[in-house]
Amino acid sequence: MSQNIIYALEILGKGMGSIFAVILLLTFIVILMGKLTERKNKKNSPDEA
């Protein structure tokens, strides 16, 4: 019985680790896209100072 629990916890850990990695990757991509879009908008628009 305890061996089954250990296997279940291993699978649970791998699944949660994968979800965490995907969330971090998506966060990084969104931040990167925001910076690229911001830089592109500053380059194309005239200064309003």
Predicted model as a PDB file, atoms N, CA, C, CB and O in Angstrom, pLDDT in the B-factor column:
MODEL        1                                                                  
ATOM      1  N   MET A   1       0.831  -1.201   0.000  1.00 73.00           N  
ATOM      2  CA  MET A   1       0.000   0.000   0.000  1.00 73.00           C  
ATOM      3  C   MET A   1       0.866   1.251   0.000  1.00 73.00           C  
ATOM      4  CB  MET A   1      -0.940   0.006   1.212  1.00 73.00           C  
ATOM      5  O   MET A   1       0.608   2.177  -0.769  1.00 73.00           O  
ATOM      6  N   SER A   2       1.879   1.295   0.841  1.00 93.00           N  
ATOM      7  CA  SER A   2       2.709   2.495   0.932  1.00 93.00           C  
ATOM      8  C   SER A   2       3.516   2.706  -0.354  1.00 93.00           C  
ATOM      9  CB  SER A   2       3.654   2.398   2.142  1.00 93.00           C  
ATOM     10  O   SER A   2       3.832   3.843  -0.707  1.00 93.00           O  
ATOM     11  N   GLN A   3       3.849   1.618  -1.053  1.00 95.00           N  
ATOM     12  CA  GLN A   3       4.586   1.749  -2.318  1.00 95.00           C  
ATOM     13  C   GLN A   3       3.713   2.458  -3.361  1.00 95.00           C  
ATOM     14  CB  GLN A   3       5.031   0.348  -2.844  1.00 95.00           C  
ATOM     15  O   GLN A   3       4.219   3.252  -4.154  1.00 95.00           O  
ATOM     16  N   ASN A   4       2.426   2.179  -3.360  1.00 95.00           N  
ATOM     17  CA  ASN A   4       1.519   2.862  -4.286  1.00 95.00           C  
ATOM     18  C   ASN A   4       1.435   4.354  -3.982  1.00 95.00           C  
ATOM     19  CB  ASN A   4       0.124   2.238  -4.222  1.00 95.00           C  
ATOM     20  O   ASN A   4       1.354   5.174  -4.896  1.00 95.00           O  
ATOM     21  N   ILE A   5       1.454   4.700  -2.714  1.00 95.00           N  
ATOM     22  CA  ILE A   5       1.412   6.116  -2.323  1.00 95.00           C  
ATOM     23  C   ILE A   5       2.679   6.821  -2.783  1.00 95.00           C  
ATOM     24  CB  ILE A   5       1.244   6.261  -0.789  1.00 95.00           C  
ATOM     25  O   ILE A   5       2.619   7.957  -3.253  1.00 95.00           O  
ATOM     26  N   ILE A   6       3.819   6.165  -2.652  1.00 95.00           N  
ATOM     27  CA  ILE A   6       5.086   6.755  -3.097  1.00 95.00           C  
ATOM     28  C   ILE A   6       5.056   6.992  -4.610  1.00 95.00           C  
ATOM     29  CB  ILE A   6       6.282   5.837  -2.717  1.00 95.00           C  
ATOM     30  O   ILE A   6       5.476   8.049  -5.080  1.00 95.00           O  
ATOM     31  N   TYR A   7       4.565   6.021  -5.367  1.00 97.00           N  
ATOM     32  CA  TYR A   7       4.450   6.195  -6.817  1.00 97.00           C  
ATOM     33  C   TYR A   7       3.507   7.348  -7.157  1.00 97.00           C  
ATOM     34  CB  TYR A   7       3.956   4.896  -7.474  1.00 97.00           C  
ATOM     35  O   TYR A   7       3.786   8.143  -8.055  1.00 97.00           O  
ATOM     36  N   ALA A   8       2.406   7.432  -6.446  1.00 96.00           N  
ATOM     37  CA  ALA A   8       1.438   8.503  -6.695  1.00 96.00           C  
ATOM     38  C   ALA A   8       2.057   9.870  -6.400  1.00 96.00           C  
ATOM     39  CB  ALA A   8       0.172   8.294  -5.838  1.00 96.00           C  
ATOM     40  O   ALA A   8       1.840  10.823  -7.149  1.00 96.00           O  
ATOM     41  N   LEU A   9       2.826   9.971  -5.313  1.00 96.00           N  
ATOM     42  CA  LEU A   9       3.476  11.241  -4.987  1.00 96.00           C  
ATOM     43  C   LEU A   9       4.539  11.619  -6.017  1.00 96.00           C  
ATOM     44  CB  LEU A   9       4.106  11.165  -3.600  1.00 96.00           C  
ATOM     45  O   LEU A   9       4.717  12.800  -6.316  1.00 96.00           O  
ATOM     46  N   GLU A  10       5.241  10.636  -6.559  1.00 97.00           N  
ATOM     47  CA  GLU A  10       6.221  10.919  -7.612  1.00 97.00           C  
ATOM     48  C   GLU A  10       5.530  11.485  -8.847  1.00 97.00           C  
ATOM     49  CB  GLU A  10       7.006   9.644  -7.980  1.00 97.00           C  
ATOM     50  O   GLU A  10       5.996  12.466  -9.428  1.00 97.00           O  
ATOM     51  N   ILE A  11       4.430  10.873  -9.244  1.00 97.00           N  
ATOM     52  CA  ILE A  11       3.675  11.351 -10.411  1.00 97.00           C  
ATOM     53  C   ILE A  11       3.109  12.742 -10.139  1.00 97.00           C  
ATOM     54  CB  ILE A  11       2.530  10.366 -10.766  1.00 97.00           C  
ATOM     55  O   ILE A  11       3.137  13.613 -11.009  1.00 97.00           O  
ATOM     56  N   LEU A  12       2.598  12.941  -8.929  1.00 97.00           N  
ATOM     57  CA  LEU A  12       2.066  14.244  -8.535  1.00 97.00           C  
ATOM     58  C   LEU A  12       3.151  15.317  -8.605  1.00 97.00           C  
ATOM     59  CB  LEU A  12       1.476  14.177  -7.117  1.00 97.00           C  
ATOM     60  O   LEU A  12       2.909  16.409  -9.120  1.00 97.00           O  
ATOM     61  N   GLY A  13       4.320  15.022  -8.101  1.00 97.00           N  
ATOM     62  CA  GLY A  13       5.432  15.968  -8.124  1.00 97.00           C  
ATOM     63  C   GLY A  13       5.856  16.320  -9.533  1.00 97.00           C  
ATOM     64  O   GLY A  13       6.112  17.487  -9.831  1.00 97.00           O  
ATOM     65  N   LYS A  14       5.935  15.327 -10.406  1.00 98.00           N  
ATOM     66  CA  LYS A  14       6.309  15.584 -11.799  1.00 98.00           C  
ATOM     67  C   LYS A  14       5.258  16.445 -12.493  1.00 98.00           C  
ATOM     68  CB  LYS A  14       6.496  14.260 -12.560  1.00 98.00           C  
ATOM     69  O   LYS A  14       5.598  17.353 -13.251  1.00 98.00           O  
ATOM     70  N   GLY A  15       4.008  16.166 -12.241  1.00 98.00           N  
ATOM     71  CA  GLY A  15       2.937  16.943 -12.863  1.00 98.00           C  
ATOM     72  C   GLY A  15       2.931  18.383 -12.388  1.00 98.00           C  
ATOM     73  O   GLY A  15       2.800  19.304 -13.194  1.00 98.00           O  
ATOM     74  N   MET A  16       3.073  18.585 -11.086  1.00 98.00           N  
ATOM     75  CA  MET A  16       3.079  19.942 -10.543  1.00 98.00           C  
ATOM     76  C   MET A  16       4.322  20.700 -10.988  1.00 98.00           C  
ATOM     77  CB  MET A  16       3.003  19.909  -9.014  1.00 98.00           C  
ATOM     78  O   MET A  16       4.253  21.901 -11.249  1.00 98.00           O  
ATOM     79  N   GLY A  17       5.451  20.018 -11.077  1.00 97.00           N  
ATOM     80  CA  GLY A  17       6.675  20.647 -11.575  1.00 97.00           C  
ATOM     81  C   GLY A  17       6.532  21.083 -13.022  1.00 97.00           C  
ATOM     82  O   GLY A  17       6.997  22.155 -13.407  1.00 97.00           O  
ATOM     83  N   SER A  18       5.884  20.244 -13.820  1.00 98.00           N  
ATOM     84  CA  SER A  18       5.663  20.592 -15.228  1.00 98.00           C  
ATOM     85  C   SER A  18       4.744  21.799 -15.354  1.00 98.00           C  
ATOM     86  CB  SER A  18       5.068  19.400 -15.991  1.00 98.00           C  
ATOM     87  O   SER A  18       5.001  22.690 -16.164  1.00 98.00           O  
ATOM     88  N   ILE A  19       3.688  21.838 -14.570  1.00 98.00           N  
ATOM     89  CA  ILE A  19       2.766  22.979 -14.605  1.00 98.00           C  
ATOM     90  C   ILE A  19       3.493  24.256 -14.197  1.00 98.00           C  
ATOM     91  CB  ILE A  19       1.551  22.733 -13.677  1.00 98.00           C  
ATOM     92  O   ILE A  19       3.307  25.299 -14.824  1.00 98.00           O  
ATOM     93  N   PHE A  20       4.317  24.185 -13.155  1.00 98.00           N  
ATOM     94  CA  PHE A  20       5.084  25.343 -12.700  1.00 98.00           C  
ATOM     95  C   PHE A  20       6.028  25.829 -13.797  1.00 98.00           C  
ATOM     96  CB  PHE A  20       5.877  24.998 -11.429  1.00 98.00           C  
ATOM     97  O   PHE A  20       6.145  27.034 -14.025  1.00 98.00           O  
ATOM     98  N   ALA A  21       6.706  24.896 -14.481  1.00 98.00           N  
ATOM     99  CA  ALA A  21       7.630  25.268 -15.546  1.00 98.00           C  
ATOM    100  C   ALA A  21       6.897  25.946 -16.702  1.00 98.00           C  
ATOM    101  CB  ALA A  21       8.381  24.034 -16.050  1.00 98.00           C  
ATOM    102  O   ALA A  21       7.397  26.922 -17.261  1.00 98.00           O  
ATOM    103  N   VAL A  22       5.734  25.446 -17.061  1.00 98.00           N  
ATOM    104  CA  VAL A  22       4.961  26.044 -18.156  1.00 98.00           C  
ATOM    105  C   VAL A  22       4.487  27.438 -17.777  1.00 98.00           C  
ATOM    106  CB  VAL A  22       3.757  25.158 -18.521  1.00 98.00           C  
ATOM    107  O   VAL A  22       4.524  28.343 -18.610  1.00 98.00           O  
ATOM    108  N   ILE A  23       4.044  27.632 -16.545  1.00 98.00           N  
ATOM    109  CA  ILE A  23       3.604  28.958 -16.105  1.00 98.00           C  
ATOM    110  C   ILE A  23       4.766  29.940 -16.157  1.00 98.00           C  
ATOM    111  CB  ILE A  23       3.017  28.896 -14.676  1.00 98.00           C  
ATOM    112  O   ILE A  23       4.593  31.071 -16.610  1.00 98.00           O  
ATOM    113  N   LEU A  24       5.950  29.531 -15.702  1.00 98.00           N  
ATOM    114  CA  LEU A  24       7.120  30.407 -15.777  1.00 98.00           C  
ATOM    115  C   LEU A  24       7.478  30.742 -17.223  1.00 98.00           C  
ATOM    116  CB  LEU A  24       8.314  29.753 -15.083  1.00 98.00           C  
ATOM    117  O   LEU A  24       7.807  31.887 -17.534  1.00 98.00           O  
ATOM    118  N   LEU A  25       7.416  29.753 -18.101  1.00 98.00           N  
ATOM    119  CA  LEU A  25       7.722  29.980 -19.516  1.00 98.00           C  
ATOM    120  C   LEU A  25       6.738  30.955 -20.139  1.00 98.00           C  
ATOM    121  CB  LEU A  25       7.706  28.658 -20.288  1.00 98.00           C  
ATOM    122  O   LEU A  25       7.148  31.862 -20.863  1.00 98.00           O  
ATOM    123  N   LEU A  26       5.451  30.787 -19.874  1.00 98.00           N  
ATOM    124  CA  LEU A  26       4.448  31.696 -20.422  1.00 98.00           C  
ATOM    125  C   LEU A  26       4.612  33.107 -19.863  1.00 98.00           C  
ATOM    126  CB  LEU A  26       3.042  31.175 -20.123  1.00 98.00           C  
ATOM    127  O   LEU A  26       4.435  34.084 -20.591  1.00 98.00           O  
ATOM    128  N   THR A  27       4.946  33.223 -18.592  1.00 98.00           N  
ATOM    129  CA  THR A  27       5.180  34.538 -17.993  1.00 98.00           C  
ATOM    130  C   THR A  27       6.344  35.229 -18.685  1.00 98.00           C  
ATOM    131  CB  THR A  27       5.455  34.410 -16.481  1.00 98.00           C  
ATOM    132  O   THR A  27       6.260  36.411 -19.017  1.00 98.00           O  
ATOM    133  N   PHE A  28       7.430  34.497 -18.904  1.00 97.00           N  
ATOM    134  CA  PHE A  28       8.603  35.060 -19.579  1.00 97.00           C  
ATOM    135  C   PHE A  28       8.257  35.502 -20.994  1.00 97.00           C  
ATOM    136  CB  PHE A  28       9.747  34.037 -19.612  1.00 97.00           C  
ATOM    137  O   PHE A  28       8.693  36.569 -21.424  1.00 97.00           O  
ATOM    138  N   ILE A  29       7.483  34.708 -21.725  1.00 97.00           N  
ATOM    139  CA  ILE A  29       7.102  35.055 -23.090  1.00 97.00           C  
ATOM    140  C   ILE A  29       6.238  36.314 -23.115  1.00 97.00           C  
ATOM    141  CB  ILE A  29       6.355  33.889 -23.747  1.00 97.00           C  
ATOM    142  O   ILE A  29       6.433  37.181 -23.967  1.00 97.00           O  
ATOM    143  N   VAL A  30       5.292  36.421 -22.194  1.00 96.00           N  
ATOM    144  CA  VAL A  30       4.419  37.597 -22.147  1.00 96.00           C  
ATOM    145  C   VAL A  30       5.227  38.854 -21.822  1.00 96.00           C  
ATOM    146  CB  VAL A  30       3.299  37.398 -21.103  1.00 96.00           C  
ATOM    147  O   VAL A  30       5.015  39.899 -22.437  1.00 96.00           O  
ATOM    148  N   ILE A  31       6.145  38.762 -20.866  1.00 96.00           N  
ATOM    149  CA  ILE A  31       6.983  39.910 -20.523  1.00 96.00           C  
ATOM    150  C   ILE A  31       7.844  40.312 -21.716  1.00 96.00           C  
ATOM    151  CB  ILE A  31       7.873  39.590 -19.303  1.00 96.00           C  
ATOM    152  O   ILE A  31       7.971  41.497 -22.022  1.00 96.00           O  
ATOM    153  N   LEU A  32       8.431  39.333 -22.385  1.00 95.00           N  
ATOM    154  CA  LEU A  32       9.275  39.608 -23.547  1.00 95.00           C  
ATOM    155  C   LEU A  32       8.473  40.263 -24.668  1.00 95.00           C  
ATOM    156  CB  LEU A  32       9.925  38.317 -24.053  1.00 95.00           C  
ATOM    157  O   LEU A  32       8.945  41.214 -25.291  1.00 95.00           O  
ATOM    158  N   MET A  33       7.279  39.768 -24.926  1.00 94.00           N  
ATOM    159  CA  MET A  33       6.439  40.366 -25.974  1.00 94.00           C  
ATOM    160  C   MET A  33       6.039  41.785 -25.609  1.00 94.00           C  
ATOM    161  CB  MET A  33       5.184  39.515 -26.212  1.00 94.00           C  
ATOM    162  O   MET A  33       5.979  42.652 -26.480  1.00 94.00           O  
ATOM    163  N   GLY A  34       5.766  42.035 -24.337  1.00 93.00           N  
ATOM    164  CA  GLY A  34       5.430  43.383 -23.893  1.00 93.00           C  
ATOM    165  C   GLY A  34       6.580  44.348 -24.105  1.00 93.00           C  
ATOM    166  O   GLY A  34       6.373  45.479 -24.545  1.00 93.00           O  
ATOM    167  N   LYS A  35       7.791  43.907 -23.794  1.00 92.00           N  
ATOM    168  CA  LYS A  35       8.953  44.778 -23.980  1.00 92.00           C  
ATOM    169  C   LYS A  35       9.210  45.037 -25.460  1.00 92.00           C  
ATOM    170  CB  LYS A  35      10.198  44.158 -23.330  1.00 92.00           C  
ATOM    171  O   LYS A  35       9.542  46.160 -25.839  1.00 92.00           O  
ATOM    172  N   LEU A  36       9.063  44.023 -26.295  1.00 89.00           N  
ATOM    173  CA  LEU A  36       9.286  44.210 -27.728  1.00 89.00           C  
ATOM    174  C   LEU A  36       8.239  45.141 -28.328  1.00 89.00           C  
ATOM    175  CB  LEU A  36       9.266  42.861 -28.452  1.00 89.00           C  
ATOM    176  O   LEU A  36       8.567  45.983 -29.164  1.00 89.00           O  
ATOM    177  N   THR A  37       6.995  44.999 -27.916  1.00 88.00           N  
ATOM    178  CA  THR A  37       5.929  45.860 -28.421  1.00 88.00           C  
ATOM    179  C   THR A  37       6.134  47.292 -27.949  1.00 88.00           C  
ATOM    180  CB  THR A  37       4.553  45.341 -27.970  1.00 88.00           C  
ATOM    181  O   THR A  37       5.926  48.235 -28.713  1.00 88.00           O  
ATOM    182  N   GLU A  38       6.542  47.462 -26.690  1.00 84.00           N  
ATOM    183  CA  GLU A  38       6.782  48.798 -26.144  1.00 84.00           C  
ATOM    184  C   GLU A  38       7.920  49.478 -26.907  1.00 84.00           C  
ATOM    185  CB  GLU A  38       7.114  48.719 -24.630  1.00 84.00           C  
ATOM    186  O   GLU A  38       7.824  50.659 -27.240  1.00 84.00           O  
ATOM    187  N   ARG A  39       8.970  48.756 -27.179  1.00 79.00           N  
ATOM    188  CA  ARG A  39      10.112  49.301 -27.898  1.00 79.00           C  
ATOM    189  C   ARG A  39       9.713  49.678 -29.324  1.00 79.00           C  
ATOM    190  CB  ARG A  39      11.272  48.290 -27.913  1.00 79.00           C  
ATOM    191  O   ARG A  39      10.127  50.716 -29.840  1.00 79.00           O  
ATOM    192  N   LYS A  40       8.909  48.829 -29.952  1.00 76.00           N  
ATOM    193  CA  LYS A  40       8.464  49.082 -31.326  1.00 76.00           C  
ATOM    194  C   LYS A  40       7.556  50.310 -31.377  1.00 76.00           C  
ATOM    195  CB  LYS A  40       7.727  47.848 -31.895  1.00 76.00           C  
ATOM    196  O   LYS A  40       7.660  51.115 -32.302  1.00 76.00           O  
ATOM    197  N   ASN A  41       6.669  50.460 -30.397  1.00 78.00           N  
ATOM    198  CA  ASN A  41       5.771  51.611 -30.359  1.00 78.00           C  
ATOM    199  C   ASN A  41       6.537  52.906 -30.131  1.00 78.00           C  
ATOM    200  CB  ASN A  41       4.723  51.428 -29.269  1.00 78.00           C  
ATOM    201  O   ASN A  41       6.196  53.934 -30.716  1.00 78.00           O  
ATOM    202  N   LYS A  42       7.567  52.873 -29.289  1.00 76.00           N  
ATOM    203  CA  LYS A  42       8.364  54.080 -29.043  1.00 76.00           C  
ATOM    204  C   LYS A  42       9.117  54.495 -30.294  1.00 76.00           C  
ATOM    205  CB  LYS A  42       9.348  53.852 -27.889  1.00 76.00           C  
ATOM    206  O   LYS A  42       9.287  55.686 -30.555  1.00 76.00           O  
ATOM    207  N   LYS A  43       9.568  53.520 -31.065  1.00 75.00           N  
ATOM    208  CA  LYS A  43      10.342  53.814 -32.268  1.00 75.00           C  
ATOM    209  C   LYS A  43       9.457  54.433 -33.357  1.00 75.00           C  
ATOM    210  CB  LYS A  43      11.014  52.534 -32.794  1.00 75.00           C  
ATOM    211  O   LYS A  43       9.897  55.339 -34.064  1.00 75.00           O  
ATOM    212  N   ASN A  44       8.230  53.960 -33.497  1.00 73.00           N  
ATOM    213  CA  ASN A  44       7.346  54.407 -34.573  1.00 73.00           C  
ATOM    214  C   ASN A  44       6.576  55.681 -34.254  1.00 73.00           C  
ATOM    215  CB  ASN A  44       6.378  53.324 -34.902  1.00 73.00           C  
ATOM    216  O   ASN A  44       6.167  56.387 -35.176  1.00 73.00           O  
ATOM    217  N   SER A  45       6.367  55.999 -32.984  1.00 68.00           N  
ATOM    218  CA  SER A  45       5.556  57.163 -32.638  1.00 68.00           C  
ATOM    219  C   SER A  45       6.456  58.367 -32.375  1.00 68.00           C  
ATOM    220  CB  SER A  45       4.674  56.867 -31.404  1.00 68.00           C  
ATOM    221  O   SER A  45       7.550  58.217 -31.832  1.00 68.00           O  
ATOM    222  N   PRO A  46       5.997  59.569 -32.762  1.00 67.00           N  
ATOM    223  CA  PRO A  46       6.804  60.760 -32.481  1.00 67.00           C  
ATOM    224  C   PRO A  46       6.770  61.078 -30.986  1.00 67.00           C  
ATOM    225  CB  PRO A  46       6.297  61.973 -33.303  1.00 67.00           C  
ATOM    226  O   PRO A  46       5.827  60.707 -30.288  1.00 67.00           O  
ATOM    227  N   ASP A  47       7.784  61.753 -30.510  1.00 62.00           N  
ATOM    228  CA  ASP A  47       7.840  62.124 -29.088  1.00 62.00           C  
ATOM    229  C   ASP A  47       6.800  63.203 -28.808  1.00 62.00           C  
ATOM    230  CB  ASP A  47       9.267  62.623 -28.692  1.00 62.00           C  
ATOM    231  O   ASP A  47       6.640  64.146 -29.582  1.00 62.00           O  
ATOM    232  N   GLU A  48       6.097  63.046 -27.690  1.00 56.00           N  
ATOM    233  CA  GLU A  48       5.058  64.010 -27.328  1.00 56.00           C  
ATOM    234  C   GLU A  48       5.486  64.814 -26.113  1.00 56.00           C  
ATOM    235  CB  GLU A  48       3.724  63.297 -27.052  1.00 56.00           C  
ATOM    236  O   GLU A  48       4.643  65.213 -25.309  1.00 56.00           O  
ATOM    237  N   ALA A  49       6.772  65.056 -25.966  1.00 50.00           N  
ATOM    238  CA  ALA A  49       7.277  65.773 -24.788  1.00 50.00           C  
ATOM    239  C   ALA A  49       7.137  67.234 -24.871  1.00 50.00           C  
ATOM    240  CB  ALA A  49       8.679  65.461 -24.562  1.00 50.00           C  
ATOM    241  O   ALA A  49       7.524  67.945 -23.944  1.00 50.00           O  
TER     242      ALA A  49                                                      
ENDMDL                                                                          
END                                                                             
